[in-house]
Structure formats: C-alpha cells, structure tokens
Amino acid sequence: MLLRVSLALLLVSRVAAAADFVEVRLMVDGHERLYQYHLPPATCGVSNLPVVMFLHGGGGSANGTRTTIGEQASDRNCYIHVFPEGTRLPGGGAAWTPGDCVGLSSQSGYSGPSTPPGCAAGPEQAGVNDVHYIAAVLDDLKAKTAFNARRVYAGGWSHGGGMTHRLACELSDRITAIAPMEGTIKVAQCTPARAVPVIEWGSLGDTTSPFGGGNGDTSVPYSVFVHLAVSNLPPYQSPTSTFVVQSVVVPGATDSVKQWLGGKDGSAVILHTLSSQLPHNWLNENPPAFDWQETNWAFFSQYALPAGVGRQRAVRH
C-alpha cells in the first residue's frame, strides 16, 4: 500500500512539474522555432496579465535559462514569464540576431570587423530575423493567454541583452520597456517611433562583454548614450540622480545607479554599474549579489504602452 501511495505521489509530482511551463514550436520566416512560457498562480487571474520575456545568452537555451532563474518572481508579481530561444548553432547552443556592429560610431567601443558579418553570430546568414520571431511569439502567446498587450517587457543577458536593444529600436510598438544585462547595442541605427524605457546593467568585472567595449562588443556607456539620444534626455555625464547600493550577499560589492528621468514619451534610462567583484554571469548565482528580477520588475511595472499602440500585428510565420 505504501509503495502504491509513493508511486501515486511521484506521478502527481511529475504532472505538476510538467504543467509548470508550456513549450511551443512555431514556424517563423521558414524556420522552426520554439519558446517556453510559465503562467503565474490562478490567484493572479487568467487574462490581461503582463508579460516579461527573458532572452538567454549566446550558446544558451530557453529551458536552461528558465531552470536557472526560476519562476518565483513571476509567481510573486503575477506576470507571464516567457523564454524565447535563439537559432540553434551547429556546435550546440543558440544565438540571436542583435545586429552586426557594422557602421557603428567610432565612440561605440567596438573593435571587431567593420564589414559584414561584423560581430554577427551566424543566424543572420541563414536568413533569420529575431525581430520577426519575437513578434511571432507575441502573436502566438496572445492567442493562448490573452495577455495585456500594453505591458510587454523584454530582458536579456549577454547576447540576449544585445537583442533587447534591437527590440527597443525596431519593435517599439510591441515592447514596453527593456532590461539588457551584460549585453550591449549592436545596431547602427536606432530610430524607433516611440522612446522605450531602459534599465541597463553592466559590471566593471565583466571580461566577456567589457563595460568599456572591446572583445567584439560595444561599450555600456555607448548603449546608454544611444537610448538617451532617442529619449531626448541629458547626456551621459549629466544624470538626473545617482546613488549607490551595497550588496547584502557579496561583501564589498556595490551597484552605482544613474537615472535619467522625464524623457520623450515618458521614458527613462537607468544604468546599474556593478563593482569589479562581479563577473559576466553574476546574475546566475543563487542568490545573486543584487535582486535583479525584482529591480527590473519595479522598473517595468511603471510603464504601459499608450492606448491603441500595443496591438497584435501579423508577421510572416
């Protein structure tokens, strides 16, 4: 009898685990793609919920990112957590199409090839466009969950962070605000119809995507500069306010915060500069030096697209 009960409990546990997320496959521009999403508890309601996407780093996956960062923040704050996945590379892992770094300003900090493919990771050469893909994910998810199309937020780490910059530049009618983390802008043109609020994170200890650029990447200050210009905000050297937060997890680690507030279309740009103790993958620690998920959500939750802007748009599937 005890064995039967144990087996029954095990079966229930597996069913619950399986129901914790949904994986969806869809065709976009002739390529099979996938994404995963997690719904918060039923007490949050079943419709009109906000969406927070998080894009994995280069070589990562939707599933790996979801299992690493967990769903506690989604459940606490009642948003749908979405994990898109880039295009799988021949050597394993997946990459995005955040831009090729060609045509960038000399102040960008980028030091890689100046002609195509530039800093592109490979999917571009196969005809992949991840702006189309993210739009298709939102179309598909809308049919499944009836989320609030005015409250769609995109965060991303490393290569995925670079992709969120491109989304702000090219999908501003669908993406409410972005949170790039240890990933910088890689497109030469950023002229969105609407200024997108940005909360950016960069560590002085990041040697993979260095704060000051190089190593085939642009700099964090340059990324901030681009969004400040879009939002008609004061220059990098003149933030509205600054303050420093001490980590309660990593002794001596600090977060120096700069805020530029009151921009075009009600936008703002926030920069979190982390001290040199923290490496490229600091946010994957458990617990991390700073609670980036709650910080991002506090920023995201202030913003919604203007009425009539967050519409469902047909894309090529």
C-alpha positions as CSV (number, residue, x, y, z in Angstrom):
1,M,0.0,0.0,0.0
2,L,2.9,2.4,0.9
3,L,4.5,1.6,-2.5
4,R,1.3,2.5,-4.3
5,V,1.0,5.8,-2.4
6,S,4.6,6.6,-3.1
7,L,4.1,5.9,-6.8
8,A,1.0,8.0,-6.9
9,L,2.7,10.9,-5.2
10,L,5.6,10.6,-7.7
11,L,3.2,10.7,-10.6
12,V,1.4,13.8,-9.2
13,S,4.8,15.4,-8.7
14,R,5.8,14.7,-12.3
15,V,2.5,16.0,-13.7
16,A,2.8,19.2,-11.6
17,A,6.4,19.7,-12.8
18,A,5.3,19.2,-16.4
19,A,2.5,21.7,-16.0
20,D,4.8,24.3,-14.7
21,F,5.6,25.5,-18.2
22,V,4.5,25.1,-21.7
23,E,6.8,24.7,-24.7
24,V,5.6,25.9,-28.1
25,R,7.0,25.3,-31.6
26,L,6.2,27.5,-34.5
27,M,7.4,28.4,-37.9
28,V,8.8,31.9,-38.5
29,D,10.2,33.0,-41.9
30,G,10.5,29.3,-42.9
31,H,12.4,28.3,-39.7
32,E,11.1,26.1,-36.9
33,R,11.5,28.0,-33.6
34,L,10.4,27.4,-30.1
35,Y,9.7,29.2,-26.9
36,Q,8.6,28.4,-23.3
37,Y,6.2,30.2,-21.0
38,H,5.2,30.0,-17.4
39,L,1.8,31.1,-16.0
40,P,1.6,32.5,-12.5
41,P,-0.8,31.0,-10.0
42,A,-4.5,31.1,-10.7
43,T,-5.0,33.7,-7.9
44,C,-3.3,36.2,-10.3
45,G,-6.2,35.8,-12.7
46,V,-6.2,34.3,-16.2
47,S,-6.4,37.3,-18.6
48,N,-4.9,40.7,-19.1
49,L,-1.6,39.7,-17.3
50,P,1.6,41.5,-18.2
51,V,4.4,39.6,-20.0
52,V,8.1,39.5,-19.1
53,M,10.4,37.9,-21.6
54,F,13.9,36.9,-20.8
55,L,16.4,36.1,-23.6
56,H,19.2,33.7,-22.9
57,G,22.9,34.4,-23.5
58,G,24.8,33.2,-26.6
59,G,25.0,29.4,-26.6
60,G,22.2,29.1,-24.2
61,S,18.6,27.8,-24.4
62,A,15.1,28.7,-23.3
63,N,14.9,25.7,-21.0
64,G,18.3,26.3,-19.4
65,T,17.5,29.9,-18.7
66,R,14.1,29.1,-17.2
67,T,15.5,26.5,-14.9
68,T,18.4,28.8,-13.8
69,I,16.5,31.9,-12.9
70,G,13.3,30.2,-11.7
71,E,9.7,31.4,-11.5
72,Q,9.4,32.8,-8.0
73,A,9.4,36.4,-9.3
74,S,6.7,35.6,-11.9
75,D,4.5,34.0,-9.2
76,R,5.0,36.8,-6.7
77,N,4.3,39.6,-9.2
78,C,1.7,37.9,-11.3
79,Y,3.2,38.2,-14.8
80,I,3.6,35.6,-17.6
81,H,7.2,34.6,-17.9
82,V,8.3,33.9,-21.4
83,F,11.6,32.3,-22.5
84,P,12.3,32.7,-26.2
85,E,15.1,30.7,-27.8
86,G,17.6,31.8,-30.5
87,T,18.6,29.8,-33.5
88,R,20.5,26.6,-32.7
89,L,24.1,26.7,-33.8
90,P,26.0,23.7,-35.3
91,G,28.2,23.4,-32.3
92,G,25.3,23.4,-29.8
93,G,23.5,26.2,-28.1
94,A,21.6,29.1,-29.7
95,A,22.3,32.6,-30.8
96,W,20.3,35.8,-31.6
97,T,20.4,38.4,-34.4
98,P,21.0,41.6,-32.3
99,G,22.9,43.3,-35.2
100,D,26.2,43.0,-36.9
101,C,28.1,46.1,-35.4
102,V,28.7,47.4,-38.9
103,G,28.5,51.2,-39.4
104,L,28.8,52.0,-35.6
105,S,30.1,55.3,-34.4
106,S,33.8,55.5,-33.6
107,Q,32.7,56.2,-30.0
108,S,31.0,52.8,-29.7
109,G,33.9,51.0,-28.2
110,Y,33.6,48.2,-30.8
111,S,36.9,46.9,-32.1
112,G,35.9,44.0,-34.3
113,P,35.4,43.6,-38.1
114,S,33.8,46.6,-39.7
115,T,32.4,44.8,-42.7
116,P,29.7,42.0,-42.8
117,P,29.4,39.7,-41.0
118,G,30.9,42.0,-38.4
119,C,30.0,40.8,-34.9
120,A,27.1,38.7,-36.1
121,A,27.0,35.2,-34.7
122,G,25.7,33.3,-37.7
123,P,21.9,33.1,-37.8
124,E,21.7,36.3,-40.0
125,Q,23.5,34.4,-42.8
126,A,20.7,31.8,-42.7
127,G,18.0,34.5,-43.2
128,V,16.9,34.6,-39.6
129,N,15.4,37.8,-38.2
130,D,14.7,37.7,-34.5
131,V,12.6,40.8,-34.5
132,H,10.1,38.9,-36.7
133,Y,10.5,35.9,-34.3
134,I,9.7,37.9,-31.2
135,A,6.7,39.5,-32.9
136,A,5.5,36.0,-33.9
137,V,6.0,34.7,-30.3
138,L,3.8,37.6,-29.0
139,D,1.1,36.8,-31.7
140,D,1.1,33.1,-30.7
141,L,1.1,33.8,-27.0
142,K,-1.7,36.3,-27.3
143,A,-4.0,33.6,-28.8
144,K,-3.1,31.3,-25.9
145,T,-3.2,33.6,-22.9
146,A,-5.0,36.9,-23.7
147,F,-2.2,38.9,-22.0
148,N,-2.1,42.6,-21.7
149,A,-0.5,43.8,-25.0
150,R,0.3,47.2,-23.5
151,R,2.5,45.6,-20.8
152,V,5.2,43.5,-22.6
153,Y,8.7,43.8,-21.2
154,A,11.9,42.3,-22.5
155,G,15.0,41.4,-20.5
156,G,18.1,39.5,-21.7
157,W,21.6,38.5,-20.7
158,S,24.7,38.9,-22.7
159,H,23.9,38.1,-26.4
160,G,20.2,38.2,-25.4
161,G,20.7,41.6,-23.8
162,G,22.0,42.8,-27.1
163,M,18.9,41.5,-28.7
164,T,16.7,43.5,-26.4
165,H,18.4,46.7,-27.5
166,R,17.4,45.9,-31.1
167,L,13.8,45.2,-30.0
168,A,13.7,48.7,-28.5
169,C,14.9,50.1,-31.7
170,E,12.7,48.1,-34.1
171,L,9.7,46.8,-32.2
172,S,8.7,49.8,-30.0
173,D,5.0,49.3,-30.8
174,R,5.1,45.9,-29.1
175,I,7.8,46.2,-26.4
176,T,7.0,48.4,-23.5
177,A,10.4,48.5,-21.8
178,I,13.7,46.6,-21.9
179,A,16.3,45.4,-19.4
180,P,19.6,44.4,-21.1
181,M,22.1,42.8,-18.7
182,E,25.8,42.5,-19.6
183,G,24.8,42.9,-23.3
184,T,25.2,46.0,-25.4
185,I,23.7,47.5,-28.5
186,K,24.9,46.2,-31.9
187,V,22.7,48.1,-34.4
188,A,24.0,51.3,-36.1
189,Q,20.5,52.8,-36.5
190,C,18.0,53.2,-33.6
191,T,15.1,55.4,-34.6
192,P,12.0,53.9,-33.0
193,A,8.6,55.5,-33.4
194,R,8.4,55.6,-29.6
195,A,11.1,56.1,-27.0
196,V,11.4,52.8,-25.0
197,P,12.3,53.0,-21.2
198,V,15.6,51.2,-20.5
199,I,17.1,49.7,-17.4
200,E,20.6,48.5,-18.2
201,W,23.1,46.5,-16.1
202,G,26.9,46.3,-16.6
203,S,29.6,45.0,-14.4
204,L,33.1,46.5,-14.2
205,G,34.3,42.9,-13.7
206,D,32.8,41.6,-16.9
207,T,35.6,40.4,-19.2
208,T,33.3,38.7,-21.7
209,S,31.3,41.8,-22.6
210,P,33.5,44.5,-21.1
211,F,31.9,47.6,-19.7
212,G,34.2,49.8,-21.8
213,G,33.7,47.8,-25.0
214,G,36.2,45.7,-26.9
215,N,36.3,41.9,-27.3
216,G,34.0,42.2,-30.3
217,D,31.4,44.3,-28.3
218,T,30.3,47.8,-27.9
219,S,30.5,49.6,-24.5
220,V,27.8,50.0,-21.9
221,P,28.2,53.9,-21.9
222,Y,27.6,53.9,-25.7
223,S,24.5,51.8,-25.4
224,V,23.2,54.2,-22.8
225,F,24.1,57.1,-25.0
226,V,22.0,55.8,-27.8
227,H,18.9,55.5,-25.7
228,L,19.5,58.9,-24.1
229,A,19.5,60.4,-27.6
230,V,16.3,58.6,-28.5
231,S,14.6,59.8,-25.4
232,N,15.8,63.4,-25.7
233,L,17.5,63.1,-22.2
234,P,20.6,64.9,-20.9
235,P,24.0,63.4,-21.8
236,Y,25.7,60.5,-20.1
237,Q,27.7,62.9,-17.9
238,S,24.5,64.6,-16.6
239,P,22.1,62.1,-15.0
240,T,19.1,63.3,-13.1
241,S,20.2,61.4,-9.9
242,T,22.9,59.0,-8.7
243,F,23.1,56.7,-5.7
244,V,25.0,53.6,-4.5
245,V,23.5,50.3,-3.2
246,Q,25.6,47.9,-1.1
247,S,25.1,44.2,-1.7
248,V,23.9,42.2,1.2
249,V,25.0,39.0,-0.5
250,V,28.6,39.7,-1.7
251,P,30.7,41.6,0.8
252,G,32.0,44.9,-0.7
253,A,30.1,44.6,-4.0
254,T,28.3,47.8,-5.0
255,D,25.7,48.9,-7.5
256,S,26.2,52.5,-8.6
257,V,22.9,53.7,-10.1
258,K,22.5,56.6,-12.5
259,Q,19.0,57.7,-13.5
260,W,17.9,59.9,-16.4
261,L,14.2,60.7,-15.9
262,G,11.5,62.6,-17.8
263,G,12.3,61.7,-21.3
264,K,10.3,61.7,-24.5
265,D,7.1,59.7,-24.4
266,G,7.5,59.5,-20.6
267,S,10.6,57.3,-21.0
268,A,13.6,57.0,-18.6
269,V,17.0,55.4,-18.8
270,I,18.5,53.7,-15.7
271,L,22.1,52.4,-15.5
272,H,23.3,49.9,-12.9
273,T,27.1,49.8,-12.8
274,L,28.3,46.9,-10.7
275,S,31.7,46.8,-9.0
276,S,34.5,44.7,-10.3
277,Q,33.9,41.7,-7.9
278,L,31.1,40.6,-10.2
279,P,31.8,38.7,-13.4
280,H,29.8,38.4,-16.6
281,N,27.5,35.7,-15.2
282,W,26.8,37.3,-11.8
283,L,23.0,37.2,-12.2
284,N,23.0,33.4,-12.5
285,E,24.3,33.0,-8.9
286,N,21.8,31.8,-6.3
287,P,21.3,34.2,-4.7
288,P,22.7,36.9,-6.9
289,A,24.6,39.9,-5.5
290,F,21.6,42.1,-6.3
291,D,18.0,41.1,-6.8
292,W,17.8,42.0,-10.4
293,Q,14.5,40.3,-11.1
294,E,12.6,42.4,-8.5
295,T,14.5,45.5,-9.5
296,N,13.6,45.0,-13.2
297,W,10.0,44.4,-12.3
298,A,9.8,47.5,-10.2
299,F,11.0,49.5,-13.2
300,F,8.9,47.6,-15.8
301,S,5.7,47.9,-13.8
302,Q,5.7,51.7,-14.0
303,Y,5.2,51.6,-17.8
304,A,2.4,50.7,-20.3
305,L,2.2,51.4,-24.0
306,P,-0.2,54.2,-24.9
307,A,-3.7,53.1,-25.6
308,G,-4.0,51.7,-29.2
309,V,-0.3,51.1,-29.6
310,G,0.0,47.6,-28.1
311,R,-1.7,45.9,-31.0
312,Q,-1.5,42.4,-32.4
313,R,0.5,42.6,-35.6
314,A,0.6,40.0,-38.3
315,V,4.1,38.7,-39.2
316,R,5.4,36.1,-41.6
317,H,5.2,32.7,-39.9
